[in-house]
Amino acid sequence: MLVYNSNKTAFIKDVDLGNIDQIILTAFQKYLHRGTSEKEIESWSTSLLFMARVISDPEIPDDTGVSIECQIPQTNKRIDFILSGSDTSLQEHVIIIELKQWKTAELSEKDGIIKTALGRGNHETNHPSYQAYSYALLLEDFCEAVTTDGITLKPCAYLHNYEEDDVIRNPFYSDYTEKAPVFLKREITQLRDFIKQFVRYGDNGVIMYRIDNGKIKPSKQLCESLAKMIVGKKEFILLDEQKLVYETGLFLSRPTIDDKKNVLIVEGGPGTGKSVVAINLLVELTKRGLLAQYVTKNAAPRAVYMNKLTSGTMSKARFSALFQGSGNYVECEKNTFDTLVVDEAHRLNEKSGMYQNLGENQIKEIISASKCSIFFIDEDQRVTLKDIGTKEEIRKWAHSEGAEINELKLDSQFRCNGSDGYLAFLDNLLQIRETANYSMVDIDYDFRILDSPLALRDLINEKNLEKNSARLVAGYCWDWKTKSNPRDYDIVFPEFNFAMKWNLTSDGSLWIVHPNSINEIGCIHTCQGLEVDYIGVIVGPDMIVRDGKVLVDPKKRSSMDKSVHGYNSLLKANPESAKERIRQIIKNTYRTLFTRGIKGCYVYFTDKETEQYFRDRME
């Protein structure tokens, strides 16, 4: 989607008249159906003035194509500035220019990452050269006209306020600055020379018009690369019912003459391999040339599975368009995608956006945006008051969209040893539902209760030595103090001389697989949908047992935990319904934490009566 597509002469005239920012804003609202921030509007008037100076060189043809704010297919990413035309041999080129108003930056220890002033203080972000090159890869991978017409993409970055230093072109970033050169404040001549290498004849924006209006489909190179990444990885091998779900998903996703909508609901608890099937479907559908995406509400599953599939930072950038958040379909046109594969569908929300104020309903928007939508769901893993993912809700919106509904179920197989018995034991133990599994007798699963948080930490550290697959998690009953004060500690038990921090933001959504995360404690938001061999759980005071009855107390949750936000309002409106909802949320949270370990779960209880209740049921 192009917000602005014209030529050099018209662009410079719009800049000279002083209204280029308003022209872009009007087009932005018209084509992208939303507004933007004052800061971005200000950046248009500033950065585009510099670009007008750059291309005022008379050797750059007047009819050179100029495109601004090009939204990349299948993503919400936008390219700042594009020039198009042909070289002396009539080879067509598109020059992608990432514009930055930065004045300073700092080195980072992470590949392709740099620190600069963003809002208050310095924050980590992508290096401009990395950003420009990754955008070029995405255009190449999903815009058929680029490959079929032989159009060459030339990425670069222009930091028009940045003076030369030893950071921005540091050898640490050479892999990216070689692919996408960066030009600084005093290098307008060098940027012009770069442009003139590839644009000696203009095209009046025709090349970008062809790209923008061409067919959107995964390139052959992308399909082949993705397919190779899953071959031979045992964690992606399909077993029993998984194969049936996989083949059913492929069958329902096949192109049809009447574009009939299909919805497939796949129910399965922990250990059933929902994510394994979902990733296999994404790979095969893409291999068949269909537009498909893997969708989750939480970023952690997307990041971890993309990390498992890919190797190298640029590989991850190339495949990032295939992994999307559930709020990305608010403005999506009907049937844009062939298939959307929705993992952790129980975590879907009604509204989207940072402030939960966009769209009508994520389930409706996903079904509308795709010809086939596949929902993997476990209703017992809804862990916040905003989680609306239920089979009934999916059926309701499927009917409203005229879709044919199909339903399958996955049985537990390999995630938890003795999986069925262990899950039934937990359901009975937490008083979620009555089952025949009253105790752990005859259940082949390593479930232990530890006397102290120190003993729990030591055991998890010991298990982690095997293959970096043991982690500590806890109920969100402690404030995240280290978010603003990294020197502080979050979860502290003075009587045990125990002090640890919540998972740090530096690891992002890859917390559960980062080697250093063994020294931190995760929560439901960083581990749901993922697994390790051994999980250690600290049960906080939000779930206690009194006289044999499992009780919950949302007031014991940290005020920073958004899972229970809105509870007081619900309590006023319908007390009984609100209390039942919060019971489900808190019990589901611990049930989910207790099932993150494939081989074992070790627990420390902050409340002794609760600990004794669990010990009694272990015997």
N, C-alpha and C positions, 0 to 999 in steps of 0.2 A: 504494500500500500504506500503510494507516494503522496506526501502532503503537498509538495511543491515540485513542479516539473516544468522547466522553461529553458531558456538559453542565456548565454553570457550577457548579451545586450539588455534583455528585459530584466535580468537579475540586478545588474548594476544600476539600472534606472530605478528599480524599486528601492534599492539601498540609498541612492542619492536623494530620493524624495522623502526619506526618513520614516517610512512606514512599513519597512520589511517585517518588523516584529508583529504588527497587526495583521498583515497579509498572511503570515505563517500561522498566527493564532486562529484566524477565521477558517483557514483551510484545515487546521488541526482539529477544530471542533466539528467541522463538516464531515471530514472523512474518518476520523477516529472516534467521533461521537463522545468526546469528553474534553474537559479543560486541562490546564496544567498550572504549574506554580509560577509565581511572580519571578522567582529566581531564573527559571528556564526562559521565560519571555525576555528577561533582561540579557541573558546569555545570547539569544538570537540577535538582538540589536548590536551587541558588542562584537561577538565572534564573526558574524556575517559581514560586518564592516571591514574586518581584516581580510576576509576572503575576497571581498570586492576589490581590495587593493592588490591582492595576489594575482587575480586573473585579469587585471586591467592591462597587463602586458600585451602589446599589439600583436605579438607572435602567437598568442593564444586566440584561435578563431572566434569571431563574434557569435557564430552559431553553435559554439560548444554547448553541449547539454549541461544544465545545472539542475540537480535534484536535491531537495532538502527534506530531512526527517523521513527517511525511507524505512518503513516498518518491515522487518525481516519475517518472511512466512513462518508460521508455526511458533512464533515467539512474540514477546512484547518488547523486544529489543529494536532500537531505531538507530539508523546510520545518520550521523550529523549532516554530512555534505558529500555530494557525489558529482564528479565531472565525467562526461562521456564524449567519445569521438573516435577517430581512427588515426593511426600513425601513417608514415609515408608509404608503407606497403599495403595500406588499406585494412590492416588488422584492427578489429574493433576492440576498444578498451573501456573499462569502467574504473575510475580512480576513486577509491573510498578514502575519505579524509575524516579522521576523528579529531574534533576540535576540543581543546581544553583551555581554560583561563587560569590554570595553575601558575604560581610564581615560584614555589619551592616544593621539594619532595624529599623523602628519606628512604634509604634502602630497607628492604625487608629480607628476611631469611627464606621466604617462601617463593617458589618458582612462579614467575609471571606476576608477582604481587609487589606493589609499591605503597608507601605511605604518603599522604598529602592532607592538606587542610580541607576537611569536608564537614561543614557545620561547625561544631565546637571541638577544637583540637584536631590532631592528626589521626587519620583512620586508614586502615588498609583498603586498597581497591586494586583493580586490574591495571597493569601497566598499559598506557595508551597504545603502544605497538601491539601488545597482545590482544587488546580489545579490537583494534582495527582488523588484524589478521583473522581473528575468530569470526568476525562478522563476514569477512570475505568467504570463509569456509562454509558458513551457513547459507549464504546466497548460492554458492556453487552446489551445495548438497540438495537444495530444495527447489531451485528455480530452473526448470527444464531448459529454458531458452539459453541459459549461460553455457551449458554443455553442448546442446544440439547445434547452436549457432556459433560455437567456438569463441565466445566472448571471453577476453582475458580480464581478470580482476587484479587491480594494483592497489593494495592498502597502504596507508601511511597515517601519521599523526602530526598535527600542527599545534604547538603550544606557544601562542603568540605573545604571552607575557613572561615567558620563562627564559632566564639567562643561562648560558652554558655553565655546567658544574660537573662534578664527578658522580652524579647519581643517575640522572635520566638516561644516559647512554653508557652506564656502567657495564663492563663485560659480563656481569651476572645476568643481564637482560639481552645479551647478544643474539640468542636464538630467535628473539622476537623483533629486535630492531633491524636485523638483517632481512627478515621477511616483510617488515613494515617499518621503513625508516621514519625517524622522528625529526621534525624541523622545529627550530626554536625562534625566539624573538627576533634575532638579527640575521635570520636565514631565509628571508623572503625570496632572494634570488635563487637559492638552492631549491626551494620548493617550486618556483616557476620552472626551473630547468627539469625537475622531476616530471612535472606535468607535461612539458613540451616534448619529452621523450615519447609519450604515448598519444598525445592529442595534437595532430597537425591539421586535421580536418574535423569540422564540427558535424553534429548530427541533429541539432535542434531538439534534443531529448528523446529521439526515437528509440535509441538502444534501451534506455531505462523503461520506456513505454512498453517495449516488447517483453522485457523481463517482468514488469509489473503485471502485465495482462496475460502472460504465458501460463502454462500448466504448472501447478505446484505438485511435485511428486519427488520422492527420494531418489537421488542419483544412483547409478549403478555402482559407483565406487563406494558410496556410503553403505549400500545394501551388502556388498561383498565384505567390507571391513567389519560391519556389525556381526554378520553371520560367523566370521572366523573367530570372533572373540568368545563365542559361547561353546565352540567345539572343544570337547575334551574336558570341560569343567564339570566335575561330578556333582557340584551343588546345583547344577541346572538340569540334571537328568530327571525325566518324568517317570513316575511310578503309578501303576494301577489307575485309580479314578482321575488322577491328574492328567493322564493321557486322554481320557474321555472328555474332560473339560476343555483341554487344549484343542482337540479336533472339532469339538462343537463350536468353540469360539472362532476357529478358522472357517468353518462351514457357514456360520451366520454372518461372517464378515465378507463373504464373497460378493463381488459386484453383481447387481441384478438390474434388469431393465427398468423396473418400476421404482427403484430406489426405496424399497420397503424398509422401514425402520425395524431393527431388532434390538431387544434388551435381554441380556443374559445375567441372571443373578446367581452367584456361586457362593454358597454358605460353607464356612469351614472355620473351626477353632484353631488354637495354637497347635502347630505340628502337622497341619494338613498340606502345607506347601503352596499356599495361595500365591505368595510372591514369586515362587519358582515358575508356576504356570503363567503368571502375568508377564514375567520377563521373557519367557519363551515365546509367548504370543506376540509381544512387541517385536522381537527379532524376526520371526517368521513373516509377520504381516509387512514389515518394512522390506524384507527380502523380496516379497511378492510385488513390490512397487506400490503398496497402499499407504495412504497417509494415516499413521497411527501414532499415538502418544501414550506413555505410561504416566498415570495421574495419581497424585496423593495430596492430601491436605497438608500433612507434615513434610518438611523438607528432608528430614533425616533418612527415610527409606529411599527417596530419590537419589540423594547424594551417595549413600552406601552402595546401592545396586549399580549406579553408574560407575562408581569406583571399582567394583568387582569386575565389571565388563571391560573397562578401558584401562589403558596404561599410557602414562604421559599426559601432561597438562593440555597439549593441543588436541589430543584424542578426546579428552573430556569436553573441551570447548566445542568440538565438532558434533558430539552426540548430545549436547545439552538440550537442544531443541526437542529431543524425543522424550524428555523428562520434565513434566510441567506440574504446577500447583493447581489445585481444584478451583481456584478463583479466577483462572485465566479465560473463562468462557462467557463472561458477562455480556460482552458485546459481539460475540462470535456469530457469524451468519449461519443460517440453518444448513445442516449437512456439509459443513466445511471439511470434516474429517471422515475417513472411511470407518475408523474404529478408535474409540477411546477406551483404554484398559485402566480401570479405576481400582487401585489397590487400597486397602484400609478404608473401604467405602463407609464404614460405620463412623468415621471421623469427619465426614462431610458436614459443612455448615449451611445454614440458610443463606446468610449474606456473605459477601466477599469484600476484599479490600482491607487495608490496615486498620480502618475504623469500623469495619463491619457495617458499611453503609451502601454497598454497591450490589446491584442485581436483585433478583427476586428469590431464587432458590438454586443452589449449586447442582442439585440432582437434575432439575428441569433443564438448566443451561447445558449440562453435559449431554443429556439425551437429545436435546435440540441440535447441538453442534455436530453430532455424529450420526452416521447411517446405522452404526452398530455400537452399542455401549455395553461393556462387560464390567460388572460390579462384583468385586470380591469382598465379602462381608462377614463379620463376626459381631453380632449385636451385643455380646457380653464384653466387648472391648470399647464400648463408648465410655469415655473417661472425663468429659467436660459437659457442662450444662448446654453448651452450644452444639454438641454432636447430634445430628438429626438422622444419621444413616441407619435406616431400618428397611427391612424387606417391604413392609407395607408402604413406606414413603416412596420407595423406588417404583413399586407397582402403580401407585397413584399417578405419578408423573409420566410413567410409560404409557398408561391408558390415555392421559390427556394429550400426549404427542402422537397417538395413533400407532404405537409400537407393539409388535408382537413380543410377548413375554415368555422367556424360557428360564427354567430353574434347575440347578444341579447342586449336589452336596459333596464336599470333600470330607473323607474320614481321616482321623489322625493316623500318621504313619511313622515318622522318624524324628520329629523335633524333640519331644520329651520321651526318654525311655519309659516304657509302661505308660504311654501317653494317655490313653482313654481312662485308665484307672486313676492316674494322678489328677487329671482334670476333674473327674467325678468326685474324688476326695476333696479337692479344693472347693468345689461348689457346695458340698455338704458342710465342710469346715467353716467356710465364710457365711454359711446360711443364705446362699444365693438361691439354691433349690435343693430339695431332698434327693439323695441318691443312695445306692446300696453300699457305696464305698465309705464306710464310717471311719476307717483307720488306714494307715500306710502298710499294713500287713499284706504281703504277697505283691506289693507294687515295686517294680524294679526301677527305682529312681532315688538318687542320692539327695534326700531332703534332711537337713540338719538344723537344729536350733543352737545358737551360740550364746554363751553367758555374757559376753561383752562385745562392744564394737571393735575393740582391739583384736580379739580372737577372730572376729569375722573378717577384719581387714587382713590379718596374717594368713588366714586360710585362702582368701581370694588371691593374694599375692603369690602364694605357693602354687595354686592351680594355674595362675597366669604364666608361670615359667614354662609350661608345657608348649603352648603355641599362641601366646598373646590373645587368649580367648576367655578371659574371666574379668568381670567388672562389678563395681559396687553401685547400687542405686538406692534411692530412699523415697519415701513419701514426701511431698512438697510441704513440709511443716516448718522449715527454717528459711528465714529471709536470705536473699542472694546479696549479701553485703559486699562480696568481692567484685561484684559488677562495677561498683563505683570506687571501691578501695581494694585493689588487688593484694595488698599486704595483710588483709584481714582474713579470718576464717568464717565459714558459714555454719557447718554442723559441728558443734562442740559439746563434748561430755567431759566436764572438768574432773569428775570423780574417777574417770578412767584415763585422764591425761590424753584424751583423744580430740583431735581437731583436724578437719579436712574441709576442702572447698568444693562447692558445686562445680559442675563441668564449665570450663572456661570458654569464652566466646572465640578464642584463638583457633580452636579445633573445629568450630562451626558444626555443621550437621554430620561431620565424620567423627564425632567424639567417640563412638563405640568401637571404632577400628583404629584410632590413633594410639600408637604405643604408649605415649605419656599419659593417656587418660586413665591408666591404672591408678594414678595418684589423685584422681578426682572422683567425685560422686555424681552419678547421673540421675535423671528423674524420668517420669513417664514420657515427657516430651522428646527426650533424646534417645529412647530405646524402644518405643512402641513400633511394632512391625519388623523388628530386628532381633537377632539372637546371638548369644555367645555359648560356649560350652558350659560355663558355670556363672551363676549370678548370685551376688550377695545383696540381700535386701534389709534395709533398716526400716522397721515399721514404726511410724511416729504416733503421736497421741491422737491423731484424727480417726483411728480405728482401735477400739478397745473392747474387751469382753468383761461383762459384769453379770455374775450369777448365771453363767453359761449362755448369755445372749450377746451376739456381736452387735456393737453399737458404733455409730459414727458421730463425729463432731466437726462440722465444717469450719467452726471458729478456730480450730487448732491448725488449720491450714495457714500457710504464710499468706499475707495480704497481697503478695506479689504473684501468687498463683492465679492465673486467669481461669482455671478450670471451674472454679465455683463462683466466679463473678456473676452477679444477677440473682443469686440465691435469695437475698433479702426481699427483693421485689416479688419473686415468685412466692415467697412465704406469705407475703401480705395478700396476694391475689388468691392463692389456693394452698393453705397450709399443709394439708394432707398430701396433696400431689407433690408439692415442693419437697417435703420430707422423704417421700418415697424416691423421688428423682435423685436426691443427694445421697441416699443410702446406696442406690445402684452405682452412682458415679464413684464413690470412695471404695466400695467393695470391688467394683470392676478394675479400679486402678491397681489395687494390690493383687488381684487375681492375675492381671496382665504382667505385673512385675515378677510374680512368682513363676511365671511360665516363660521367662526370657532365656532360661538356661536349658540347653539340650541335654546335658548329662546330670546337672545338679543345681539345687537351690539351697542357699544357706541364709538363715534369718537371725536378726537380732531385734528383740522387742524392747521398746523404751518403757513399756508398762508390764509389770511382773505378773499381774493376774491374767493378762492376755497371753503372756508367755506360758504360764502354767496350763491354760486351756489347750494350747497347741501341743504342749508336751504330753498331756493326758491322752490326746487323740493320736499321738504318734505310737503309743504302746498298744 
